[in-house]
């Protein structure tokens, strides 16, 4: 502990967890959001918009599968092994 100081600050900010939302109806928030946009916000700040049907929590989308390399083909079967 430093001289004249305290062991920890009086105010410890909480970690802010941002949630991703999908815009269902256009609205003006901190900027203009059109239908289909995504928006990141704290749940407490946009709960009234979720209740009104303006926003919906975005679900995690599946990643696209890696494209198959069509140039690489399976090796031909060895005829001498028969």
PDB file with one MODEL, atoms N, CA, C and O in Angstrom:
MODEL        1
ATOM      1  N   UNK A   1       0.849  -1.170   0.000  1.00  0.00           N
ATOM      2  CA  UNK A   1       0.000   0.000   0.000  1.00  0.00           C
ATOM      3  C   UNK A   1       0.896   1.235   0.000  1.00  0.00           C
ATOM      4  O   UNK A   1       1.859   1.326   0.761  1.00  0.00           O
ATOM      5  N   UNK A   2       0.557   2.170  -0.862  1.00  0.00           N
ATOM      6  CA  UNK A   2       1.343   3.394  -0.944  1.00  0.00           C
ATOM      7  C   UNK A   2       0.964   4.314   0.219  1.00  0.00           C
ATOM      8  O   UNK A   2      -0.124   4.219   0.786  1.00  0.00           O
ATOM      9  N   UNK A   3       1.870   5.176   0.542  1.00  0.00           N
ATOM     10  CA  UNK A   3       1.615   6.120   1.629  1.00  0.00           C
ATOM     11  C   UNK A   3       0.478   7.059   1.234  1.00  0.00           C
ATOM     12  O   UNK A   3       0.521   7.687   0.176  1.00  0.00           O
ATOM     13  N   UNK A   4      -0.528   7.148   2.083  1.00  0.00           N
ATOM     14  CA  UNK A   4      -1.648   8.045   1.823  1.00  0.00           C
ATOM     15  C   UNK A   4      -2.658   7.481   0.852  1.00  0.00           C
ATOM     16  O   UNK A   4      -3.619   8.172   0.514  1.00  0.00           O
ATOM     17  N   UNK A   5      -2.483   6.249   0.383  1.00  0.00           N
ATOM     18  CA  UNK A   5      -3.405   5.664  -0.582  1.00  0.00           C
ATOM     19  C   UNK A   5      -4.232   4.563   0.041  1.00  0.00           C
ATOM     20  O   UNK A   5      -4.052   4.205   1.205  1.00  0.00           O
ATOM     21  N   UNK A   6      -5.112   4.053  -0.728  1.00  0.00           N
ATOM     22  CA  UNK A   6      -5.954   2.956  -0.280  1.00  0.00           C
ATOM     23  C   UNK A   6      -5.559   1.686  -1.020  1.00  0.00           C
ATOM     24  O   UNK A   6      -4.895   1.748  -2.055  1.00  0.00           O
ATOM     25  N   UNK A   7      -5.955   0.564  -0.505  1.00  0.00           N
ATOM     26  CA  UNK A   7      -5.622  -0.705  -1.117  1.00  0.00           C
ATOM     27  C   UNK A   7      -6.272  -0.897  -2.468  1.00  0.00           C
ATOM     28  O   UNK A   7      -5.689  -1.530  -3.348  1.00  0.00           O
ATOM     29  N   UNK A   8      -7.484  -0.357  -2.653  1.00  0.00           N
ATOM     30  CA  UNK A   8      -8.165  -0.470  -3.939  1.00  0.00           C
ATOM     31  C   UNK A   8      -9.011   0.782  -4.164  1.00  0.00           C
ATOM     32  O   UNK A   8      -9.367   1.460  -3.200  1.00  0.00           O
ATOM     33  N   UNK A   9      -9.330   1.093  -5.384  1.00  0.00           N
ATOM     34  CA  UNK A   9     -10.091   2.315  -5.642  1.00  0.00           C
ATOM     35  C   UNK A   9     -11.508   2.216  -5.064  1.00  0.00           C
ATOM     36  O   UNK A   9     -12.040   1.121  -4.879  1.00  0.00           O
ATOM     37  N   UNK A  10     -12.101   3.366  -4.787  1.00  0.00           N
ATOM     38  CA  UNK A  10     -13.456   3.388  -4.244  1.00  0.00           C
ATOM     39  C   UNK A  10     -14.465   2.900  -5.268  1.00  0.00           C
ATOM     40  O   UNK A  10     -15.448   2.249  -4.913  1.00  0.00           O
ATOM     41  N   UNK A  11     -14.231   3.205  -6.522  1.00  0.00           N
ATOM     42  CA  UNK A  11     -15.159   2.827  -7.581  1.00  0.00           C
ATOM     43  C   UNK A  11     -14.460   1.868  -8.519  1.00  0.00           C
ATOM     44  O   UNK A  11     -13.417   2.193  -9.085  1.00  0.00           O
ATOM     45  N   UNK A  12     -15.027   0.696  -8.683  1.00  0.00           N
ATOM     46  CA  UNK A  12     -14.493  -0.270  -9.630  1.00  0.00           C
ATOM     47  C   UNK A  12     -15.529  -0.435 -10.740  1.00  0.00           C
ATOM     48  O   UNK A  12     -16.604  -0.987 -10.504  1.00  0.00           O
ATOM     49  N   UNK A  13     -15.222   0.032 -11.927  1.00  0.00           N
ATOM     50  CA  UNK A  13     -16.211  -0.091 -13.001  1.00  0.00           C
ATOM     51  C   UNK A  13     -16.476  -1.549 -13.336  1.00  0.00           C
ATOM     52  O   UNK A  13     -15.562  -2.373 -13.374  1.00  0.00           O
ATOM     53  N   UNK A  14     -17.749  -1.850 -13.579  1.00  0.00           N
ATOM     54  CA  UNK A  14     -18.121  -3.208 -13.971  1.00  0.00           C
ATOM     55  C   UNK A  14     -17.740  -3.417 -15.422  1.00  0.00           C
ATOM     56  O   UNK A  14     -17.672  -2.471 -16.207  1.00  0.00           O
ATOM     57  N   UNK A  15     -17.497  -4.646 -15.757  1.00  0.00           N
ATOM     58  CA  UNK A  15     -17.209  -4.948 -17.153  1.00  0.00           C
ATOM     59  C   UNK A  15     -18.495  -4.792 -17.945  1.00  0.00           C
ATOM     60  O   UNK A  15     -19.554  -5.248 -17.512  1.00  0.00           O
ATOM     61  N   UNK A  16     -18.412  -4.163 -19.078  1.00  0.00           N
ATOM     62  CA  UNK A  16     -19.599  -3.978 -19.905  1.00  0.00           C
ATOM     63  C   UNK A  16     -19.666  -5.107 -20.918  1.00  0.00           C
ATOM     64  O   UNK A  16     -18.732  -5.336 -21.686  1.00  0.00           O
ATOM     65  N   UNK A  17     -20.772  -5.795 -20.902  1.00  0.00           N
ATOM     66  CA  UNK A  17     -20.973  -6.901 -21.829  1.00  0.00           C
ATOM     67  C   UNK A  17     -21.909  -6.427 -22.932  1.00  0.00           C
ATOM     68  O   UNK A  17     -23.073  -6.118 -22.677  1.00  0.00           O
ATOM     69  N   UNK A  18     -21.405  -6.373 -24.139  1.00  0.00           N
ATOM     70  CA  UNK A  18     -22.197  -5.928 -25.281  1.00  0.00           C
ATOM     71  C   UNK A  18     -22.828  -7.149 -25.941  1.00  0.00           C
ATOM     72  O   UNK A  18     -22.160  -8.152 -26.193  1.00  0.00           O
ATOM     73  N   UNK A  19     -24.114  -7.045 -26.212  1.00  0.00           N
ATOM     74  CA  UNK A  19     -24.851  -8.107 -26.867  1.00  0.00           C
ATOM     75  C   UNK A  19     -25.182  -7.655 -28.278  1.00  0.00           C
ATOM     76  O   UNK A  19     -25.423  -6.471 -28.510  1.00  0.00           O
ATOM     77  N   UNK A  20     -25.196  -8.577 -29.216  1.00  0.00           N
ATOM     78  CA  UNK A  20     -25.532  -8.259 -30.595  1.00  0.00           C
ATOM     79  C   UNK A  20     -27.023  -8.483 -30.805  1.00  0.00           C
ATOM     80  O   UNK A  20     -27.570  -9.516 -30.420  1.00  0.00           O
ATOM     81  N   UNK A  21     -27.666  -7.505 -31.418  1.00  0.00           N
ATOM     82  CA  UNK A  21     -29.098  -7.556 -31.694  1.00  0.00           C
ATOM     83  C   UNK A  21     -29.333  -7.405 -33.191  1.00  0.00           C
ATOM     84  O   UNK A  21     -28.553  -6.758 -33.890  1.00  0.00           O
ATOM     85  N   UNK A  22     -30.403  -8.001 -33.668  1.00  0.00           N
ATOM     86  CA  UNK A  22     -30.840  -7.874 -35.054  1.00  0.00           C
ATOM     87  C   UNK A  22     -31.981  -6.865 -35.075  1.00  0.00           C
ATOM     88  O   UNK A  22     -32.895  -6.958 -34.256  1.00  0.00           O
ATOM     89  N   UNK A  23     -31.944  -5.902 -35.997  1.00  0.00           N
ATOM     90  CA  UNK A  23     -32.963  -4.864 -36.080  1.00  0.00           C
ATOM     91  C   UNK A  23     -34.143  -5.404 -36.877  1.00  0.00           C
ATOM     92  O   UNK A  23     -33.994  -5.801 -38.032  1.00  0.00           O
ATOM     93  N   UNK A  24     -35.330  -5.414 -36.241  1.00  0.00           N
ATOM     94  CA  UNK A  24     -36.549  -5.903 -36.889  1.00  0.00           C
ATOM     95  C   UNK A  24     -37.351  -4.768 -37.511  1.00  0.00           C
ATOM     96  O   UNK A  24     -38.063  -4.974 -38.494  1.00  0.00           O
ATOM     97  N   UNK A  25     -37.236  -3.559 -36.939  1.00  0.00           N
ATOM     98  CA  UNK A  25     -37.932  -2.375 -37.447  1.00  0.00           C
ATOM     99  C   UNK A  25     -36.971  -1.212 -37.399  1.00  0.00           C
ATOM    100  O   UNK A  25     -36.220  -1.064 -36.435  1.00  0.00           O
ATOM    101  N   UNK A  26     -36.984  -0.379 -38.431  1.00  0.00           N
ATOM    102  CA  UNK A  26     -36.048   0.735 -38.441  1.00  0.00           C
ATOM    103  C   UNK A  26     -36.334   1.676 -37.278  1.00  0.00           C
ATOM    104  O   UNK A  26     -37.486   1.857 -36.882  1.00  0.00           O
ATOM    105  N   UNK A  27     -35.285   2.269 -36.738  1.00  0.00           N
ATOM    106  CA  UNK A  27     -35.425   3.222 -35.651  1.00  0.00           C
ATOM    107  C   UNK A  27     -34.176   4.082 -35.576  1.00  0.00           C
ATOM    108  O   UNK A  27     -33.143   3.768 -36.167  1.00  0.00           O
ATOM    109  N   UNK A  28     -34.297   5.161 -34.843  1.00  0.00           N
ATOM    110  CA  UNK A  28     -33.167   6.048 -34.602  1.00  0.00           C
ATOM    111  C   UNK A  28     -32.690   5.827 -33.180  1.00  0.00           C
ATOM    112  O   UNK A  28     -33.438   6.039 -32.225  1.00  0.00           O
ATOM    113  N   UNK A  29     -31.457   5.405 -33.043  1.00  0.00           N
ATOM    114  CA  UNK A  29     -30.841   5.241 -31.730  1.00  0.00           C
ATOM    115  C   UNK A  29     -29.690   6.211 -31.663  1.00  0.00           C
ATOM    116  O   UNK A  29     -29.872   7.419 -31.821  1.00  0.00           O
ATOM    117  N   UNK A  30     -28.498   5.685 -31.427  1.00  0.00           N
ATOM    118  CA  UNK A  30     -27.327   6.544 -31.504  1.00  0.00           C
ATOM    119  C   UNK A  30     -27.022   6.894 -32.965  1.00  0.00           C
ATOM    120  O   UNK A  30     -26.237   7.799 -33.248  1.00  0.00           O
ATOM    121  N   UNK A  31     -27.655   6.163 -33.884  1.00  0.00           N
ATOM    122  CA  UNK A  31     -27.619   6.447 -35.320  1.00  0.00           C
ATOM    123  C   UNK A  31     -28.864   5.811 -35.934  1.00  0.00           C
ATOM    124  O   UNK A  31     -29.660   5.206 -35.215  1.00  0.00           O
ATOM    125  N   UNK A  32     -29.044   5.935 -37.226  1.00  0.00           N
ATOM    126  CA  UNK A  32     -30.199   5.346 -37.887  1.00  0.00           C
ATOM    127  C   UNK A  32     -29.942   3.861 -38.134  1.00  0.00           C
ATOM    128  O   UNK A  32     -28.913   3.490 -38.699  1.00  0.00           O
ATOM    129  N   UNK A  33     -30.873   3.018 -37.711  1.00  0.00           N
ATOM    130  CA  UNK A  33     -30.779   1.589 -37.938  1.00  0.00           C
ATOM    131  C   UNK A  33     -31.908   1.159 -38.853  1.00  0.00           C
ATOM    132  O   UNK A  33     -33.075   1.434 -38.575  1.00  0.00           O
ATOM    133  N   UNK A  34     -31.570   0.486 -39.942  1.00  0.00           N
ATOM    134  CA  UNK A  34     -32.572  -0.007 -40.887  1.00  0.00           C
ATOM    135  C   UNK A  34     -32.871  -1.469 -40.580  1.00  0.00           C
ATOM    136  O   UNK A  34     -32.102  -2.150 -39.903  1.00  0.00           O
ATOM    137  N   UNK A  35     -34.002  -1.932 -41.092  1.00  0.00           N
ATOM    138  CA  UNK A  35     -34.392  -3.322 -40.886  1.00  0.00           C
ATOM    139  C   UNK A  35     -33.301  -4.237 -41.441  1.00  0.00           C
ATOM    140  O   UNK A  35     -32.830  -4.037 -42.561  1.00  0.00           O
ATOM    141  N   UNK A  36     -32.898  -5.242 -40.656  1.00  0.00           N
ATOM    142  CA  UNK A  36     -31.880  -6.191 -41.087  1.00  0.00           C
ATOM    143  C   UNK A  36     -30.478  -5.858 -40.593  1.00  0.00           C
ATOM    144  O   UNK A  36     -29.584  -6.700 -40.675  1.00  0.00           O
ATOM    145  N   UNK A  37     -30.268  -4.644 -40.080  1.00  0.00           N
ATOM    146  CA  UNK A  37     -28.956  -4.272 -39.547  1.00  0.00           C
ATOM    147  C   UNK A  37     -28.685  -5.028 -38.255  1.00  0.00           C
ATOM    148  O   UNK A  37     -29.592  -5.605 -37.656  1.00  0.00           O
ATOM    149  N   UNK A  38     -27.440  -5.016 -37.841  1.00  0.00           N
ATOM    150  CA  UNK A  38     -27.086  -5.563 -36.533  1.00  0.00           C
ATOM    151  C   UNK A  38     -26.622  -4.409 -35.666  1.00  0.00           C
ATOM    152  O   UNK A  38     -26.059  -3.428 -36.150  1.00  0.00           O
ATOM    153  N   UNK A  39     -26.871  -4.549 -34.376  1.00  0.00           N
ATOM    154  CA  UNK A  39     -26.538  -3.487 -33.431  1.00  0.00           C
ATOM    155  C   UNK A  39     -25.980  -4.123 -32.172  1.00  0.00           C
ATOM    156  O   UNK A  39     -26.512  -5.121 -31.686  1.00  0.00           O
ATOM    157  N   UNK A  40     -24.907  -3.544 -31.641  1.00  0.00           N
ATOM    158  CA  UNK A  40     -24.337  -4.010 -30.383  1.00  0.00           C
ATOM    159  C   UNK A  40     -24.686  -2.995 -29.308  1.00  0.00           C
ATOM    160  O   UNK A  40     -24.476  -1.793 -29.472  1.00  0.00           O
ATOM    161  N   UNK A  41     -25.224  -3.503 -28.203  1.00  0.00           N
ATOM    162  CA  UNK A  41     -25.598  -2.628 -27.094  1.00  0.00           C
ATOM    163  C   UNK A  41     -25.665  -3.439 -25.814  1.00  0.00           C
ATOM    164  O   UNK A  41     -25.654  -4.669 -25.840  1.00  0.00           O
ATOM    165  N   UNK A  42     -25.732  -2.739 -24.703  1.00  0.00           N
ATOM    166  CA  UNK A  42     -25.927  -3.400 -23.420  1.00  0.00           C
ATOM    167  C   UNK A  42     -27.406  -3.744 -23.291  1.00  0.00           C
ATOM    168  O   UNK A  42     -28.272  -2.976 -23.709  1.00  0.00           O
ATOM    169  N   UNK A  43     -27.679  -4.890 -22.717  1.00  0.00           N
ATOM    170  CA  UNK A  43     -29.057  -5.375 -22.618  1.00  0.00           C
ATOM    171  C   UNK A  43     -29.953  -4.394 -21.875  1.00  0.00           C
ATOM    172  O   UNK A  43     -31.103  -4.198 -22.268  1.00  0.00           O
ATOM    173  N   UNK A  44     -29.459  -3.783 -20.826  1.00  0.00           N
ATOM    174  CA  UNK A  44     -30.271  -2.854 -20.040  1.00  0.00           C
ATOM    175  C   UNK A  44     -30.639  -1.605 -20.841  1.00  0.00           C
ATOM    176  O   UNK A  44     -31.695  -1.015 -20.612  1.00  0.00           O
ATOM    177  N   UNK A  45     -29.787  -1.200 -21.771  1.00  0.00           N
ATOM    178  CA  UNK A  45     -30.036   0.011 -22.548  1.00  0.00           C
ATOM    179  C   UNK A  45     -31.093  -0.177 -23.627  1.00  0.00           C
ATOM    180  O   UNK A  45     -31.756   0.788 -24.007  1.00  0.00           O
ATOM    181  N   UNK A  46     -31.265  -1.383 -24.123  1.00  0.00           N
ATOM    182  CA  UNK A  46     -32.197  -1.604 -25.237  1.00  0.00           C
ATOM    183  C   UNK A  46     -33.342  -2.547 -24.887  1.00  0.00           C
ATOM    184  O   UNK A  46     -34.052  -3.014 -25.777  1.00  0.00           O
ATOM    185  N   UNK A  47     -33.525  -2.827 -23.618  1.00  0.00           N
ATOM    186  CA  UNK A  47     -34.581  -3.758 -23.214  1.00  0.00           C
ATOM    187  C   UNK A  47     -35.956  -3.270 -23.667  1.00  0.00           C
ATOM    188  O   UNK A  47     -36.791  -4.082 -24.064  1.00  0.00           O
ATOM    189  N   UNK A  48     -36.207  -1.958 -23.616  1.00  0.00           N
ATOM    190  CA  UNK A  48     -37.498  -1.426 -24.055  1.00  0.00           C
ATOM    191  C   UNK A  48     -37.713  -1.648 -25.549  1.00  0.00           C
ATOM    192  O   UNK A  48     -38.852  -1.809 -25.986  1.00  0.00           O
ATOM    193  N   UNK A  49     -36.639  -1.659 -26.341  1.00  0.00           N
ATOM    194  CA  UNK A  49     -36.757  -1.918 -27.775  1.00  0.00           C
ATOM    195  C   UNK A  49     -37.014  -3.394 -28.052  1.00  0.00           C
ATOM    196  O   UNK A  49     -37.717  -3.736 -29.003  1.00  0.00           O
ATOM    197  N   UNK A  50     -36.450  -4.262 -27.232  1.00  0.00           N
ATOM    198  CA  UNK A  50     -36.699  -5.699 -27.367  1.00  0.00           C
ATOM    199  C   UNK A  50     -38.155  -5.985 -27.010  1.00  0.00           C
ATOM    200  O   UNK A  50     -38.827  -6.747 -27.704  1.00  0.00           O
ATOM    201  N   UNK A  51     -38.646  -5.370 -25.920  1.00  0.00           N
ATOM    202  CA  UNK A  51     -40.032  -5.565 -25.502  1.00  0.00           C
ATOM    203  C   UNK A  51     -41.019  -5.057 -26.551  1.00  0.00           C
ATOM    204  O   UNK A  51     -42.097  -5.628 -26.717  1.00  0.00           O
ATOM    205  N   UNK A  52     -40.652  -3.980 -27.263  1.00  0.00           N
ATOM    206  CA  UNK A  52     -41.535  -3.394 -28.274  1.00  0.00           C
ATOM    207  C   UNK A  52     -41.447  -4.118 -29.618  1.00  0.00           C
ATOM    208  O   UNK A  52     -42.207  -3.802 -30.533  1.00  0.00           O
ATOM    209  N   UNK A  53     -40.533  -5.084 -29.753  1.00  0.00           N
ATOM    210  CA  UNK A  53     -40.405  -5.823 -31.003  1.00  0.00           C
ATOM    211  C   UNK A  53     -39.561  -5.121 -32.052  1.00  0.00           C
ATOM    212  O   UNK A  53     -39.616  -5.466 -33.232  1.00  0.00           O
ATOM    213  N   UNK A  54     -38.782  -4.138 -31.625  1.00  0.00           N
ATOM    214  CA  UNK A  54     -37.913  -3.412 -32.560  1.00  0.00           C
ATOM    215  C   UNK A  54     -36.600  -4.164 -32.757  1.00  0.00           C
ATOM    216  O   UNK A  54     -36.052  -4.186 -33.859  1.00  0.00           O
ATOM    217  N   UNK A  55     -36.096  -4.780 -31.688  1.00  0.00           N
ATOM    218  CA  UNK A  55     -34.848  -5.537 -31.744  1.00  0.00           C
ATOM    219  C   UNK A  55     -35.083  -6.964 -31.278  1.00  0.00           C
ATOM    220  O   UNK A  55     -35.995  -7.232 -30.496  1.00  0.00           O
ATOM    221  N   UNK A  56     -34.265  -7.862 -31.756  1.00  0.00           N
ATOM    222  CA  UNK A  56     -34.257  -9.250 -31.291  1.00  0.00           C
ATOM    223  C   UNK A  56     -32.799  -9.654 -31.134  1.00  0.00           C
ATOM    224  O   UNK A  56     -31.940  -9.249 -31.917  1.00  0.00           O
ATOM    225  N   UNK A  57     -32.536 -10.449 -30.125  1.00  0.00           N
ATOM    226  CA  UNK A  57     -31.167 -10.890 -29.896  1.00  0.00           C
ATOM    227  C   UNK A  57     -30.725 -11.768 -31.059  1.00  0.00           C
ATOM    228  O   UNK A  57     -31.418 -12.712 -31.438  1.00  0.00           O
ATOM    229  N   UNK A  58     -29.572 -11.450 -31.613  1.00  0.00           N
ATOM    230  CA  UNK A  58     -29.055 -12.197 -32.758  1.00  0.00           C
ATOM    231  C   UNK A  58     -28.534 -13.538 -32.286  1.00  0.00           C
ATOM    232  O   UNK A  58     -27.810 -13.623 -31.294  1.00  0.00           O
ATOM    233  N   UNK A  59     -28.900 -14.569 -32.994  1.00  0.00           N
ATOM    234  CA  UNK A  59     -28.410 -15.904 -32.674  1.00  0.00           C
ATOM    235  C   UNK A  59     -27.117 -16.126 -33.433  1.00  0.00           C
ATOM    236  O   UNK A  59     -26.909 -15.572 -34.512  1.00  0.00           O
ATOM    237  N   UNK A  60     -26.266 -16.933 -32.861  1.00  0.00           N
ATOM    238  CA  UNK A  60     -24.990 -17.228 -33.513  1.00  0.00           C
ATOM    239  C   UNK A  60     -25.248 -17.970 -34.818  1.00  0.00           C
ATOM    240  O   UNK A  60     -25.970 -18.966 -34.854  1.00  0.00           O
ATOM    241  N   UNK A  61     -24.656 -17.475 -35.865  1.00  0.00           N
ATOM    242  CA  UNK A  61     -24.824 -18.104 -37.166  1.00  0.00           C
ATOM    243  C   UNK A  61     -23.745 -19.157 -37.366  1.00  0.00           C
ATOM    244  O   UNK A  61     -22.619 -19.016 -36.889  1.00  0.00           O
ATOM    245  N   UNK A  62     -24.109 -20.202 -38.074  1.00  0.00           N
ATOM    246  CA  UNK A  62     -23.125 -21.246 -38.371  1.00  0.00           C
ATOM    247  C   UNK A  62     -22.150 -20.724 -39.415  1.00  0.00           C
ATOM    248  O   UNK A  62     -22.531 -20.024 -40.354  1.00  0.00           O
ATOM    249  N   UNK A  63     -20.925 -21.068 -39.236  1.00  0.00           N
ATOM    250  CA  UNK A  63     -19.913 -20.671 -40.201  1.00  0.00           C
ATOM    251  C   UNK A  63     -20.066 -21.506 -41.464  1.00  0.00           C
ATOM    252  O   UNK A  63     -20.482 -22.664 -41.419  1.00  0.00           O
ATOM    253  N   UNK A  64     -19.724 -20.899 -42.578  1.00  0.00           N
ATOM    254  CA  UNK A  64     -19.801 -21.634 -43.841  1.00  0.00           C
ATOM    255  C   UNK A  64     -18.743 -22.729 -43.841  1.00  0.00           C
ATOM    256  O   UNK A  64     -17.631 -22.518 -43.358  1.00  0.00           O
ATOM    257  N   UNK A  65     -19.081 -23.892 -44.378  1.00  0.00           N
ATOM    258  CA  UNK A  65     -18.069 -24.945 -44.433  1.00  0.00           C
ATOM    259  C   UNK A  65     -16.945 -24.553 -45.396  1.00  0.00           C
ATOM    260  O   UNK A  65     -17.159 -23.816 -46.359  1.00  0.00           O
ATOM    261  N   UNK A  66     -15.771 -25.054 -45.119  1.00  0.00           N
ATOM    262  CA  UNK A  66     -14.631 -24.757 -45.973  1.00  0.00           C
ATOM    263  C   UNK A  66     -14.881 -25.353 -47.365  1.00  0.00           C
ATOM    264  O   UNK A  66     -15.331 -26.494 -47.472  1.00  0.00           O
ATOM    265  N   UNK A  67     -14.599 -24.608 -48.413  1.00  0.00           N
ATOM    266  CA  UNK A  67     -14.828 -25.135 -49.756  1.00  0.00           C
ATOM    267  C   UNK A  67     -13.900 -26.310 -50.042  1.00  0.00           C
ATOM    268  O   UNK A  67     -12.738 -26.330 -49.637  1.00  0.00           O
ATOM    269  N   UNK A  68     -14.451 -27.279 -50.750  1.00  0.00           N
ATOM    270  CA  UNK A  68     -13.641 -28.452 -51.105  1.00  0.00           C
ATOM    271  C   UNK A  68     -12.752 -28.090 -52.280  1.00  0.00           C
ATOM    272  O   UNK A  68     -13.176 -27.393 -53.202  1.00  0.00           O
ATOM    273  N   UNK A  69     -11.534 -28.562 -52.241  1.00  0.00           N
ATOM    274  CA  UNK A  69     -10.597 -28.299 -53.307  1.00  0.00           C
ATOM    275  C   UNK A  69     -10.839 -29.318 -54.414  1.00  0.00           C
ATOM    276  O   UNK A  69     -10.477 -30.487 -54.288  1.00  0.00           O
ATOM    277  N   UNK A  70     -11.449 -28.863 -55.486  1.00  0.00           N
ATOM    278  CA  UNK A  70     -11.780 -29.768 -56.584  1.00  0.00           C
ATOM    279  C   UNK A  70     -10.557 -30.154 -57.410  1.00  0.00           C
ATOM    280  O   UNK A  70     -10.604 -31.117 -58.175  1.00  0.00           O
ATOM    281  N   UNK A  71      -9.470 -29.414 -57.262  1.00  0.00           N
ATOM    282  CA  UNK A  71      -8.266 -29.711 -58.034  1.00  0.00           C
ATOM    283  C   UNK A  71      -7.561 -30.959 -57.494  1.00  0.00           C
ATOM    284  O   UNK A  71      -6.865 -31.655 -58.233  1.00  0.00           O
ATOM    285  N   UNK A  72      -7.744 -31.231 -56.212  1.00  0.00           N
ATOM    286  CA  UNK A  72      -7.099 -32.393 -55.614  1.00  0.00           C
ATOM    287  C   UNK A  72      -8.091 -33.545 -55.651  1.00  0.00           C
ATOM    288  O   UNK A  72      -9.158 -33.477 -55.041  1.00  0.00           O
ATOM    289  N   UNK A  73      -7.738 -34.586 -56.359  1.00  0.00           N
ATOM    290  CA  UNK A  73      -8.607 -35.753 -56.473  1.00  0.00           C
ATOM    291  C   UNK A  73      -7.979 -36.912 -55.721  1.00  0.00           C
ATOM    292  O   UNK A  73      -6.789 -36.899 -55.409  1.00  0.00           O
ATOM    293  N   UNK A  74      -8.781 -37.890 -55.441  1.00  0.00           N
ATOM    294  CA  UNK A  74      -8.269 -39.077 -54.760  1.00  0.00           C
ATOM    295  C   UNK A  74      -7.263 -39.777 -55.670  1.00  0.00           C
ATOM    296  O   UNK A  74      -7.420 -39.801 -56.891  1.00  0.00           O
ATOM    297  N   UNK A  75      -6.252 -40.331 -55.067  1.00  0.00           N
ATOM    298  CA  UNK A  75      -5.220 -41.028 -55.837  1.00  0.00           C
ATOM    299  C   UNK A  75      -5.836 -42.265 -56.486  1.00  0.00           C
ATOM    300  O   UNK A  75      -6.659 -42.939 -55.866  1.00  0.00           O
ATOM    301  N   UNK A  76      -5.447 -42.575 -57.730  1.00  0.00           N
ATOM    302  CA  UNK A  76      -6.001 -43.758 -58.375  1.00  0.00           C
ATOM    303  C   UNK A  76      -5.551 -45.035 -57.656  1.00  0.00           C
ATOM    304  O   UNK A  76      -4.467 -45.098 -57.076  1.00  0.00           O
ATOM    305  N   UNK A  77      -6.401 -46.024 -57.713  1.00  0.00           N
ATOM    306  CA  UNK A  77      -6.101 -47.284 -57.060  1.00  0.00           C
ATOM    307  C   UNK A  77      -4.954 -47.971 -57.765  1.00  0.00           C
ATOM    308  O   UNK A  77      -4.898 -47.977 -58.995  1.00  0.00           O
ATOM    309  N   UNK A  78      -4.036 -48.551 -57.006  1.00  0.00           N
ATOM    310  CA  UNK A  78      -2.869 -49.215 -57.549  1.00  0.00           C
ATOM    311  C   UNK A  78      -3.310 -50.568 -58.113  1.00  0.00           C
ATOM    312  O   UNK A  78      -3.757 -51.441 -57.370  1.00  0.00           O
ATOM    313  N   UNK A  79      -3.180 -50.732 -59.426  1.00  0.00           N
ATOM    314  CA  UNK A  79      -3.645 -51.957 -60.082  1.00  0.00           C
ATOM    315  C   UNK A  79      -2.716 -53.151 -59.788  1.00  0.00           C
ATOM    316  O   UNK A  79      -3.147 -54.302 -59.867  1.00  0.00           O
ATOM    317  N   UNK A  80      -1.489 -52.890 -59.461  1.00  0.00           N
ATOM    318  CA  UNK A  80      -0.561 -53.991 -59.224  1.00  0.00           C
ATOM    319  C   UNK A  80      -0.796 -54.639 -57.867  1.00  0.00           C
ATOM    320  O   UNK A  80      -0.252 -55.714 -57.614  1.00  0.00           O
ATOM    321  N   UNK A  81      -1.575 -54.037 -56.996  1.00  0.00           N
ATOM    322  CA  UNK A  81      -1.827 -54.606 -55.672  1.00  0.00           C
ATOM    323  C   UNK A  81      -2.826 -55.748 -55.753  1.00  0.00           C
ATOM    324  O   UNK A  81      -2.942 -56.508 -54.791  1.00  0.00           O
ATOM    325  N   UNK A  82      -3.560 -55.909 -56.866  1.00  0.00           N
ATOM    326  CA  UNK A  82      -4.559 -56.980 -56.994  1.00  0.00           C
ATOM    327  C   UNK A  82      -3.940 -58.319 -57.174  1.00  0.00           C
ATOM    328  O   UNK A  82      -4.652 -59.317 -57.296  1.00  0.00           O
TER     329      UNK A  82
ENDMDL
END
